[in-house]
């Protein structure tokens, strides 16, 4: 092969490497902006953490269940179980309401 073909191939290879790098960088920057928008949307919908000066009392502040007296643990369990039952009942009511609406819609 003549020498000028090798020069042409090297120039072509360098052009392809550079264009591939530009393509990858442009798409990485676009993906970064897209991820940034998603992150902003998530942060807007997530609850903000409490400020350092404010104290927020939760059940976790009381300590683990095995370190509490049995009466407190059973009370916490019964409250949690009552909430579970309320959520199940609410879900059942919502389901029935949707089906009633669909029955009316399809008549």
C-alpha positions as CSV (number, residue, x, y, z in Angstrom):
1,X,0.0,0.0,0.0
2,X,1.3,3.5,-0.8
3,X,2.3,5.7,2.1
4,X,-0.4,8.3,1.4
5,X,-3.1,5.7,2.2
6,X,-1.7,5.2,5.7
7,X,-1.7,8.9,6.3
8,X,-5.4,9.0,5.1
9,X,-6.3,6.0,7.4
10,X,-4.6,7.7,10.4
11,X,-6.4,11.0,9.8
12,X,-9.7,9.1,9.3
13,X,-9.1,7.1,12.6
14,X,-8.3,10.3,14.5
15,X,-11.4,12.0,13.1
16,X,-13.5,9.0,14.1
17,X,-12.0,9.0,17.6
18,X,-12.6,12.7,18.1
19,X,-16.1,12.6,16.7
20,X,-16.9,9.6,19.0
21,X,-15.6,11.4,22.0
22,X,-17.6,14.5,21.1
23,X,-20.7,12.3,20.7
24,X,-20.2,10.6,24.0
25,X,-19.5,13.9,25.9
26,X,-22.6,15.6,24.4
27,X,-24.8,12.6,25.3
28,X,-23.3,12.5,28.8
29,X,-24.0,16.1,29.3
30,X,-27.6,15.7,28.1
31,X,-28.0,12.7,30.5
32,X,-26.6,14.7,33.4
33,X,-29.1,17.5,32.7
34,X,-31.9,15.0,32.5
35,X,-30.9,13.3,35.8
36,X,-30.6,16.8,37.3
37,X,-34.2,17.6,36.3
38,X,-35.4,14.2,37.7
39,X,-33.5,14.9,40.9
40,X,-35.1,18.4,41.2
41,X,-38.6,16.9,40.7
42,X,-37.9,14.2,43.4
43,X,-36.6,16.8,45.8
44,X,-39.7,18.9,45.3
45,X,-42.0,16.0,46.1
46,X,-40.0,14.6,49.0
47,X,-40.5,15.9,52.5
48,X,-37.7,18.2,53.7
49,X,-35.6,17.0,56.6
50,X,-36.0,18.8,59.9
51,X,-33.7,21.7,60.7
52,X,-31.0,20.9,63.3
53,X,-32.5,23.2,65.9
54,X,-35.9,21.4,65.7
55,X,-36.5,18.2,67.5
56,X,-38.9,15.7,66.0
57,X,-40.3,13.0,68.3
58,X,-40.7,9.7,66.7
59,X,-41.0,6.1,67.8
60,X,-37.4,5.6,66.9
61,X,-36.3,8.1,69.6
62,X,-37.7,5.7,72.2
63,X,-35.3,2.9,71.2
64,X,-35.6,-0.6,69.9
65,X,-38.6,-2.6,70.9
66,X,-36.5,-5.2,72.7
67,X,-35.1,-2.6,75.0
68,X,-38.6,-1.2,76.1
69,X,-40.9,-2.7,78.7
70,X,-43.2,-5.3,77.3
71,X,-46.3,-3.1,77.9
72,X,-44.9,-0.4,75.7
73,X,-43.9,-2.8,73.0
74,X,-47.3,-4.4,72.9
75,X,-49.0,-1.0,72.8
76,X,-46.8,0.1,69.9
77,X,-47.6,-3.2,68.1
78,X,-51.4,-2.9,68.7
79,X,-51.3,0.7,67.3
80,X,-49.3,-0.4,64.3
81,X,-51.7,-3.3,63.7
82,X,-54.7,-1.0,64.0
83,X,-53.2,1.3,61.3
84,X,-52.6,-1.7,59.1
85,X,-56.3,-2.8,59.5
86,X,-57.4,0.8,58.8
87,X,-55.4,0.9,55.6
88,X,-56.8,-2.4,54.4
89,X,-60.3,-1.3,55.1
90,X,-59.7,2.0,53.2
91,X,-58.2,0.1,50.3
92,X,-61.3,-2.2,50.3
93,X,-63.6,0.8,50.3
94,X,-61.7,2.4,47.5
95,X,-61.8,-0.7,45.5
96,X,-65.6,-1.1,46.0
97,X,-66.1,2.6,45.1
98,X,-64.1,2.2,41.9
99,X,-66.1,-0.9,40.9
100,X,-69.4,0.8,41.6
101,X,-68.3,3.7,39.4
102,X,-67.3,1.3,36.6
103,X,-70.6,-0.5,36.8
104,X,-72.4,2.8,36.3
105,X,-70.1,3.8,33.5
106,X,-70.6,0.5,31.6
107,X,-74.5,0.6,31.8
